[in-house]
Amino acid sequence: MIKKLMLSGLMLSLLSLPLLAQTATSEAPAQTSPRMGRGRTMQSYQAADPATRAQRMTDRMKQQLGLDDATTKKVYDATLARAQKVDAIQKGSDDNKAKAQSLKANADDYKAKLKAILTPDQFAKLESMRSQMRKEHRGPGDANNEQDNN
């Protein structure tokens, strides 16, 4: 359960990683936190404010899914609300287990909103993109636990 929750949060955040690689070189380098398990580091998306993270994710989805302007606006609004909730949860004083449950509920709510906004084909493509990112960003030990995480 915890693995699925952590993986869900990681997958949502990983959608914005390619956008971070495309930022202009004139920007100040993003801050990263100390190393995390399995040689991974926390990505700089967390250093950005919720509006910036939401815009980056929305831009990527617009490009990858071919969203029109009206749909893009709806996706941005849902993504911004999600990013703001994530920040509030992370800054809260709850224990890690309560935070994890709140993040999972927030991720599930966001997914439901996207499903209502996107066409079935667009949503399926988004899920496929997330699945591909999970496979690309798995550590060497995660391959053995693939069935546990699905």
Phi, psi and chi 1 to 4 in degrees:
 res  aa     phi    psi   chi1   chi2   chi3   chi4
   1 MET       -  -48.5  172.6   69.5  176.1      -
   2 ILE   -65.6  -39.0  -60.0 -102.4      -      -
   3 LYS   -61.0  -43.9  -75.2 -177.0 -177.3  179.0
   4 LYS   -63.6  -40.5  -73.9 -176.2 -179.0 -179.2
   5 LEU   -65.0  -47.7  179.2   60.5      -      -
   6 MET   -64.5  -40.0  -70.4  173.3   35.7      -
   7 LEU   -65.6  -40.0 -175.1   60.1      -      -
   8 SER   -61.8  -46.8  -63.8      -      -      -
   9 GLY   -62.8  -41.1      -      -      -      -
  10 LEU   -64.6  -42.2 -180.0   63.8      -      -
  11 MET   -64.8  -41.5  -67.4  -61.9   86.2      -
  12 LEU   -62.1  -40.0  -71.9  173.4      -      -
  13 SER   -73.9  -30.8   64.2      -      -      -
  14 LEU   -68.6  -20.3  -70.3  178.2      -      -
  15 LEU   -59.6  -26.1  -74.9  173.5      -      -
  16 SER   -91.4   -7.5   65.5      -      -      -
  17 LEU   -59.6  -46.3  -71.4 -179.8      -      -
  18 PRO   -60.5  -30.3  -26.4   34.8      -      -
  19 LEU   -67.3  -34.1  -67.8  173.2      -      -
  20 LEU   -65.9  -32.9  -64.8  173.7      -      -
  21 ALA   -72.0  -18.6      -      -      -      -
  22 GLN   -97.4    5.2  -63.1  173.4    2.9      -
  23 THR   -69.4  154.6   57.0      -      -      -
  24 ALA   -65.6  150.1      -      -      -      -
  25 THR   -75.9  -13.4   57.0      -      -      -
  26 SER   -76.4  -13.9   62.3      -      -      -
  27 GLU   -72.9  152.7  -67.0  179.9   13.8      -
  28 ALA   -67.1  144.8      -      -      -      -
  29 PRO   -61.1  140.5    5.8   -8.2      -      -
  30 ALA   -71.5  147.2      -      -      -      -
  31 GLN   -81.4  141.2  -62.7  176.8   -1.9      -
  32 THR  -121.2  152.9   57.9      -      -      -
  33 SER   -89.3  174.9   64.6      -      -      -
  34 PRO   -57.9  163.5  -20.5   29.6      -      -
  35 ARG   -60.4  147.4  -68.0  178.8   63.7   93.0
  36 MET  -108.5  180.0  -65.4  178.1   62.9      -
  37 GLY   -57.7  155.6      -      -      -      -
  38 ARG    58.5   31.9  -66.7 -164.0  177.4  153.1
  39 GLY    75.9    8.6      -      -      -      -
  40 ARG   -91.0  153.8  -61.3  177.7 -170.6  162.0
  41 THR  -119.8  154.7   58.6      -      -      -
  42 MET   -70.7  131.9 -168.0   64.5  120.4      -
  43 GLN   -80.4  161.9  -62.5  -59.8  -40.2      -
  44 SER   -74.6   -5.0   60.9      -      -      -
  45 TYR   -57.7  -28.1   77.0   92.2      -      -
  46 GLN   -75.2  -20.0  -71.6 -174.1  -25.2      -
  47 ALA   -77.6  -22.7      -      -      -      -
  48 ALA   -79.1  154.7      -      -      -      -
  49 ASP   -73.5  162.2   63.8  -64.3      -      -
  50 PRO   -56.6  -38.5  -26.1   33.7      -      -
  51 ALA   -64.8  -40.7      -      -      -      -
  52 THR   -66.8  -45.0  -58.3      -      -      -
  53 ARG   -61.8  -42.5  -66.1 -168.3  -33.1 -104.2
  54 ALA   -64.2  -41.5      -      -      -      -
  55 GLN   -65.1  -42.4 -171.3   61.9   54.4      -
  56 ARG   -62.5  -45.2  -73.5  177.3 -179.3  165.8
  57 MET   -66.0  -41.1 -172.7  176.9  -71.7      -
  58 THR   -64.8  -42.8  -57.6      -      -      -
  59 ASP   -59.8  -42.1  -70.3  -15.6      -      -
  60 ARG   -64.7  -43.3  171.0  137.7  173.6  114.0
  61 MET   -66.5  -36.9  -70.5  168.6   57.6      -
  62 LYS   -61.3  -44.9  179.5  178.1 -178.0  176.0
  63 GLN   -67.5  -48.7  177.8 -172.4   25.2      -
  64 GLN   -73.5  -32.8  -63.6  -68.3  -38.4      -
  65 LEU  -103.4   -5.7  -56.9  175.2      -      -
  66 GLY    65.2   47.8      -      -      -      -
  67 LEU   -76.8  144.9  -56.0  179.1      -      -
  68 ASP   -81.9  174.1   60.6   27.9      -      -
  69 ASP   -63.7  -41.4  -70.1  -20.8      -      -
  70 ALA   -64.5  -44.3      -      -      -      -
  71 THR   -66.6  -39.6  -55.6      -      -      -
  72 THR   -59.6  -41.7  -59.2      -      -      -
  73 LYS   -62.6  -43.7  174.0   69.9  172.5  128.7
  74 LYS   -64.2  -41.9  -68.8  176.4 -173.7  176.5
  75 VAL   -64.5  -42.4  167.4      -      -      -
  76 TYR   -60.6  -45.9  172.8   77.8      -      -
  77 ASP   -59.3  -44.3  -69.2  -17.3      -      -
  78 ALA   -67.0  -40.0      -      -      -      -
  79 THR   -69.1  -38.6  -54.9      -      -      -
  80 LEU   -64.6  -44.5  178.0   60.3      -      -
  81 ALA   -59.7  -41.7      -      -      -      -
  82 ARG   -63.3  -46.2  177.8 -165.2  145.9  -92.9
  83 ALA   -63.3  -38.8      -      -      -      -
  84 GLN   -66.3  -39.4  -69.9  169.2  -23.6      -
  85 LYS   -66.2  -39.5  -73.7  179.4 -174.7  175.8
  86 VAL   -60.7  -45.8  165.8      -      -      -
  87 ASP   -60.3  -44.3  -82.7    8.9      -      -
  88 ALA   -62.6  -41.1      -      -      -      -
  89 ILE   -64.8  -45.9  -68.3  166.7      -      -
  90 GLN   -64.0  -33.7  -66.9  -67.4   -4.6      -
  91 LYS   -83.9  -10.8  -68.7  176.0 -176.5  173.7
  92 GLY   -66.9  168.9      -      -      -      -
  93 SER   -97.8    7.4   60.8      -      -      -
  94 ASP   -65.2  159.7  -67.4  -20.0      -      -
  95 ASP   -73.0  168.9   64.7    3.4      -      -
  96 ASN   -60.3  -36.7  -73.6  -18.8      -      -
  97 LYS   -65.5  -43.5 -170.2  171.3 -175.0  175.0
  98 ALA   -65.9  -40.3      -      -      -      -
  99 LYS   -62.2  -43.0  -76.7 -177.7 -178.6 -178.9
 100 ALA   -61.7  -41.5      -      -      -      -
 101 GLN   -65.9  -39.9  -70.4  172.2  -17.9      -
 102 SER   -66.3  -41.4  -63.9      -      -      -
 103 LEU   -64.3  -38.4  -71.7  170.6      -      -
 104 LYS   -64.6  -45.2  171.0   78.6  168.6  114.4
 105 ALA   -62.5  -40.7      -      -      -      -
 106 ASN   -63.7  -42.6 -172.6   31.2      -      -
 107 ALA   -64.4  -40.9      -      -      -      -
 108 ASP   -64.8  -41.2  -69.4  -16.7      -      -
 109 ASP   -63.7  -43.2 -179.3   54.3      -      -
 110 TYR   -62.1  -43.5  176.9   64.8      -      -
 111 LYS   -62.2  -41.3 -174.0  174.7  179.3  178.3
 112 ALA   -64.1  -40.2      -      -      -      -
 113 LYS   -64.3  -43.7  -73.6  179.2 -177.6  176.5
 114 LEU   -62.7  -39.1  -74.4 -178.8      -      -
 115 LYS   -62.2  -35.0 -165.8  169.1 -171.3  174.6
 116 ALA   -75.5  -29.4      -      -      -      -
 117 ILE   -83.8  -45.7  -65.8  169.2      -      -
 118 LEU   -82.2  157.7  -58.8  173.8      -      -
 119 THR   -72.2  161.2   65.5      -      -      -
 120 PRO   -56.0  -38.5  -27.6   35.4      -      -
 121 ASP   -66.6  -42.5  -71.9  -18.9      -      -
 122 GLN   -64.8  -42.1  -71.1  170.0  -27.1      -
 123 PHE   -65.6  -40.5 -172.6   76.5      -      -
 124 ALA   -62.8  -40.1      -      -      -      -
 125 LYS   -66.3  -39.4 -173.9  172.2 -178.7 -180.0
 126 LEU   -61.6  -45.5  178.3   64.5      -      -
 127 GLU   -62.2  -38.5  -71.3  -64.4  -57.7      -
 128 SER   -64.5  -41.7  174.2      -      -      -
 129 MET   -62.2  -43.4  -71.0  167.0   39.4      -
 130 ARG   -63.0  -42.3  -73.1  179.0  177.1  167.6
 131 SER   -62.3  -42.7  175.0      -      -      -
 132 GLN   -63.2  -40.9 -177.0   63.1   32.3      -
 133 MET   -65.3  -36.9  -70.1 -174.8   83.6      -
 134 ARG   -60.1  -44.8  -82.6 -174.9 -151.0  117.0
 135 LYS   -65.4  -40.3  -70.6  177.3 -174.8  174.7
 136 GLU   -70.4  -30.5  -69.7  173.0    2.5      -
 137 HIS  -103.3   12.8  -65.1  -76.3      -      -
 138 ARG   -75.8  142.5  -95.0 -155.4 -177.0  116.5
 139 GLY   -78.7  170.3      -      -      -      -
 140 PRO   -61.6  -30.7   10.7  -16.3      -      -
 141 GLY   -83.1  -13.9      -      -      -      -
 142 ASP   -73.9  -23.3  -71.6  -20.5      -      -
 143 ALA   -61.0  -33.7      -      -      -      -
 144 ASN   -71.4  -25.5  -64.6  -26.6      -      -
 145 ASN  -102.1   15.9  -63.1  -32.3      -      -
 146 GLU   -57.6  -40.8 -175.0  172.6  -26.0      -
 147 GLN   -70.2  -30.8  -69.9  179.8  -11.0      -
 148 ASP   -66.7  -32.7  -66.6  -18.2      -      -
 149 ASN   -84.7  -13.0  -67.2  -27.2      -      -
 150 ASN  -100.5      -  -69.6  -31.2      -      -
